[in-house]
Amino acid sequence: MAATVIDPLVAGVPAPSSDRQLLTDVFGAALADVGVAPRLGAQLALDRLRAAADGLRPAARIFPEAARLFATAELDGEDPEAYVDRVVRSSGLPARTVRLAVTDIVAEIEALDRTVAAELPPPLPSATHRVEWVPGGRVFAAVMAGNHPLPHVSWVHALFVGYSVLVRPGSRDPFTPRRLVAALLAAGLPPHKLAHLPCDHRAAAFLLDSADRGIVFGGDQAVASWRDARHVATRGPGRSRALLDTAPTPELLDHLATAVGYDGGTRCTNLSAVLTTAPVARVADELAARLARLPVLPATDPEATLLVVGRERAEALRRHVATLADGLTDHSTPHYDGDFVVDLGDGSFLLRPLVLSADRADHPAVGAELGFPFVVVAPWSADRDAGALGPALVLNLLTDDDALVARAVQDPRIRKVTVGTALPWDLVPGLPHDGSLTQFLLEPKGVVVPGAVVPGADGG
């Protein structure tokens, strides 16, 4: 496949950049020639969108049509299969995972009207006064990661409620946002509402700092400087975990293995820690045996389930794991002849699941998130380790202790609680994933019409 050219697109108009970046795939071949907007280009794009921003919601019909086009149409000369192939080659995600992500993106975009309605309070029962939920600004900046396509629904959500949006794609996947932009424009989105802006970290920070609202995805380093910024929502790392506070039955162990390994362990909702009151070695051995059955296949194989990466990233992960695992018990590599990294012989390297165990719940490795199926199993005691249940994007509680569930729900460090064999990424419209994105984007505004005011009642 020849390298495709991707340039910034601002308000429907290409903005070619002389600053180019070659994106290579996991096999080491050229995949895309990406035009990188400089800091001045980011300023001009922001100014252009802000000047045209109106805060009005686009026609609701645009979004399901855009979802349909994203999944089925040829857009900018790219058909759906070419899109899947590019994302597989750039990110190392299995083809099946990318196709499932497309299905999930379509479903979440089609449900945006229900999601927004479910995340807002019911209207006041009055004909003379009401609350309107309106955008808290005009311009939204999205600084994305490239580990999975699904988070791109977040900036489509911002468009849906009325923002003008600048999208800075992740370095490993500029293809998903480019295709979504093309689908939205083809469905009738006003071009002045949107910009696709590959740019460096400095320009991305400028966009987040200057926008009225923003969102940033990534690891600790990417999100650390924005955690206290009230206008920026931070997403990552997930550090999702489970508490196994009951007998480790085959059903529960199968569930935990799925929650660790699904989508190649690339979601922020994949479990990276299992705390347990059961024998730690037994739980870790059982999880390792189950995860070792996942097939060793190239990412392009229809049956592949695990992530592949390029040589440089594979070697960096091998070194990082060696440091992280110091003093821990490895339950997985005995299944793999001693190495979790598999050279596939085509320039790419597959990352097999790793299950380690620690001797205490507060070990520094508990909750470490590496972007492939990696989990640390550790002992847990209600008296000693209550604080080890967080921080977590998702806490999966496998327990009969209702009081423990209630405490977890009240813990501000835990963003979502699942009980039993509900999977960590299970969602329905209106169920908060990491807080309510709708209420982050919108503000309540009172509207009063004649007849609502009682003379002298306001006192102010």
N, C-alpha and C positions, 0 to 999 in steps of 0.2 A: 504494500500500500504506500503510495506517494505521500510525502509530508503535506498536510493541509496548512493553509495560511489563515491565521486568526489575528485580526486587528481589533483595537477598541472600536466600539459602536456607541455613538452618543446621539440620542434622540432620533434614531433611525438612520443616521448618517455615519458611514465609516470614517474613522479618524486614524489613518495609518501613522505608525510610529517608526522612526529610524532606529530606535533601540529595539533590537530583536533578541529573542531567547529561543534556542532550539530545545524542544521537548523531545526527549528520547523515551522509547518504550522500555518495558521490563526486559526486553531481549537486547537492548543496546542500539536499536535502529532508530533513525529519525522519524518522528511521528507528526510533529507540528512545528511550524515557524510562527512564533507568537510575538506580536507587536506589543511592547511594554510601554504603557503610558508613563511619561515622566511626571514629576511633581507638578509642573506647570500644566500638563495635560489633565491631571486630576482636578486642579483648580478650575480650569476652563469647563470641564464636564460638569462639575458641581454648580458653577455659576449658570451654565446653560439650563440645567434642569431646574434650579431654583427660580430662575427668571420666569419659567413657563409653568411652575407648579401652581395648581389650583386647589388641591385638597379634595377634589371631587372623586367619588368612586367611579371607576369605569363601569360600563354596562355589564351586568352580572352574566349575560350570555357569553361574554368573551372567554371566561375562564374554563367552562367545560369544553368549549370548542378548542381552546388552546391545548387542553389536556389530550383531547382526541388527536390533534395534529402532532403533538409531541410523540405520541405512541405509534402513530401509523403513517405519517406523511413523509414525503421527501422535502427536506427543508435546507435551503442553501446548498443544494446538490448532494445532500447526505440523506440516505434512506435509513430506516430504523436499524437494519442489520449492520450497516457501516458505523452508525453511532455506537451500538453495543460493542462492536469490535474495537473501536478506538478507546472506549472507556476501559475495556478489559486490558488492552495493551498499555495504557498509560498508568492505570491504578493497580493492576495485578488482581483485581477482583475477578472471581469466576464469572463466566458468561451467565450462568443461571442466576447469580446474585444480582447482576445488572438488570436482567429481564424482570426479576421480582421487584427491583427498585422502581422500574418504569411503571409496573402495575400499581405499586403503592403511591407513587407520585400522582398518577391519574386519579386514584381513589381519593387522596387527600385534597387535591385541587377541586374535584367535583363536590366535595363535602364542605368547602370553605364557607358557604352561606350558613350551613347548619352549625359549623364550628364556631363562627363568630356569634351567632345567636345564643348558643349554649354557654359561651364564656361571659356573657353580659347579664346583669340582673334583669328581671322581668320589668316591663314598663309600668310606670305609675298608673293607678286606676283613676285617672282624672282627665276631663276634657279641657281643662283650663291651664294645666301646667304639665310639663314633661321633662324628661332628661334625654338629651341627645348625646350619643357617644361619638366624638369627632377626633380626627387625627391630632396628636399632640404636637405636630409640626408639619412641615411640607416635604422634607427630604429624608430618605432612609438609606443608610449605607450598610451593605452586607459584605463582610469579609469572610470568605468561605474557606473550608479545608477541602482536601481532595480524597478523603478516605471512603466516602459513600455518597451516591447521588441524592438520597432522600432529603437531607437537610435543606436543599434548595427550595423546598416548599415554603420555608420561612419568609423569604423575600417576596414570593408570589402572594403570600398572606398580606404583607405590607401593601403591595399594589392593590389588592382586593379592597382594602379599607380606605384607600385614597391617597397613599403616599406616592411620590415620585422616587424611584429606586435606582441607586448605583450599585452594581454587583461587581465585586472584585473576586474572580474565580480562584480556587486553590491551584497551586502550581501543577499538581498531578492530574487535574481534571478540569480543563477549560471547556470541554465539549458539552457537558450537561447544561451549564448555564447558557452557553451560546445557543444550544438547540431550544431551550425553554424560551429565550428571548425571541428567536425566530418564530416559534409557535405562537407566542402572545401577539407579536406584531401581525402575523398572518391572520390571526383571529379577530383583529380589529382594535387592539390596544393603541391608543394615541401614542405616536412615537416619542413625544416630548416627556412621557412618563418614565423612560427607562434608558439606562446606559449599562453596557457591558465593558468593564474596564480592567483588563489585566494590568497590574502595576506592582511595583516593589513594596517592601514593608513600610518604607517611609511614606510613600504616597497613600498606602492603605491606612496608616495611622492618621494621616491628614484627613482622609474621608470620614473616618469614625469620629474624629475630634470635631469636625465642622458640621456634620449632619445633625438634624434635630433628634433623630433616633437612629440606632444602629444595632447590629448584632455581629459578634465575632466568634468563630469556631476554631478550635485547636487545642493544643496541649497547654501545660502550665505556663510555658514561656509566652505563648501567643496571647493568652487571656489575662495574665497576671496584672498588667498595667491598666486593665479596664474594669476590674472587679468592683471598684468603688465609684465608677462613673455611672450616675443614675440614668443617663440617656443611652447607655449601651448594655445590651443583654449579652452575657457571656455564656458560651456553650462548650464545656469541656474542661478537663477530661471528666469522663463519667464516673469512674471508680464504682461502678455498680457491683453489688455484692448480695450474697444470700446468707441467711442464718438457717442452718439445718438443726433444729431443736427437737428432733424426734428420731425414730429408728430410720437408718438409711435403706429404705426399701428399694427394690429394683426400679419401681415407677419413679420414685423421687430422684434416684441417681440418673436415670434416663433424662428426666426433666433438667437436672443441673447440667448434664453434658450438652444438651441442646442449647441451653442458655449461654454456655461458654463458647460453643463452636459455631453457632449459626452465623451465616454470612462471612465465614472465615474469621470471626472474632473482630470484625472491623467496626462494629457499631459501638456507640458510647453506652448502649444498654446491655452489651454483652457482659456477663459476670467476669470480674477479675479477682474476686475473693470469695471463698466459701468459709464461713465460720461455723463451727459445729460443736455440739455437746457429745457427739458420737466419737468413737476412736478415729483420730485424725488419719493415721496411716491407712486404715481400711477405706475411708472415704476417698482419700487421694488415689489409692491403688485402683479402686473401682472407676473413678472418673478417668484416670489415665488409660485404663484398658478400653473404655468406651470410645474415647477421643482418638485413640491410636487406630481405630477401624476406619476413620475417614480416609478416603482414597488419595493416593499420591498421583495427581494428574495435572497436565498443563492447564492454565487458566481458561484456555479456549475450548477445552473438552466439555461437552454438554453435561457430563456427570461430575465435573470438578466442584469442590466445595471449599477449598482452602486458598489462601492468598499466595500469590507469587510476587517476587520483588527482583530488582536488578542486583548485580553482584555487590556494588558498593553498599547498598542498604542491608543486604544479607550479612555482610561482614561486620557492619556496624552493630546490627542486632545481636549477632553472635557474641561480640565483645561485651555489649551491654548486659546480656543475660548472664554471662560468666561472672560479672561483677555483682549483679543483683542476687544471683543464686548462692553466693558465698555463705556457707553456714546453713543452707536449707537442704532438704532432702528432695532429690529429683526422682519422680515416679514415672516419668515418660520416656526418657532417652533409653532405658533398657529395652523398650519396645522397638527402638530405631537404630540399633547398632551404634549407639553413642552420640548421635548428632541429630538435632531437630531440623537442621537446614539441609534440604535435598537439592543437589545440582541436577536439574532436569535435562542438561545437555544441549539446551537451545539458547543459552545465554541467561536464562531466568532460574530463580531458586525458590523452591516451595518451602513455606514455613509450617512445619507440623506442630500440633498442639503441645503445650508444655504444662504439666501439673507439678507444682512444687508444694512442699509442706513446711510450715514453720512451727516453732515450739511455743509461740505466744501470739495473741491476737494483735498486739501493738508492734509487731515486727515491721520495720520500714518497708519491706517488700509487699506487705498486705495492702492491696488496692493499687499496686503498680499496674499501669495500663500500657501495653506495647503494640496494639494495633493488629494482633493476630491472637489465636486462642491461647491465652496465657492466664493461669489462675493459681492462686496460692491458697491452700487449705490450712486453717489454723484452729486451735482449740478456743472455745468460748465458754465463759461462765457468767451467769447473770449477776453475780455479786462482784466480780472482778473486771468484767470486760464490757459493761453496758455502753461505754463511750466508743467502742470499736465498731458500732453499727453505722457510724457515719464518719466523714461526709460521704454521701452517695447520691448519685442521680436516681438510682432505683435500689431499693432494699426489698429483696424477695424473702418473705418470712414463711418458713416451713415449720410451723409451730401450732400447738393447741392452746397457747397462752394468750387469751384475749387481752389481758392487761399489757402484755409486751407489745402487741399490735397497737394498742391505744397509745402507748408511750412513743412508739416509732412514728405514728401519724403526727404527734405533736412536736417531734424533734425538727427544728428548723434546718438542720444539716442534711436532712433526708428529703429529697424533692418529690419522690413518688414511692408508694408502698404497694407491693403486690403480695397476695397471700395465697399459699398453696401453689398449684402448678400453673397458675397464670404466668405467661411469659413476660419478661421485663419490658418488651416493646409493645405489648398489647395496648391499643388505643381505640377510643370511640370519639366521635365529634364532641368537643367540649371538655374532654378529660385533659387536665393540664399534664404536659410532658415535663416541663421544667418551669413551672409557673404558667400563668395565662399570658400567652403572646398577645392576644387581643387587647387585654387591659394594659399591657405595656405600651402598645401602639396608640391606644385611644384614651381620651380624657372625657369625663362627664361634663356636660354643659347644661345648665338650667334654661328652659324656655318657658316664658309666662305669657299668656294671651289675655285680652281684656276679660274682666270678670273674676280673675283669680286673686287679685290683691284686696285684702281687707284694709280700708283706710286706717293708718296709724299703727298697723300691725308690725311694720318693719322696724321700728325703733332705731334704725341706723341711718 
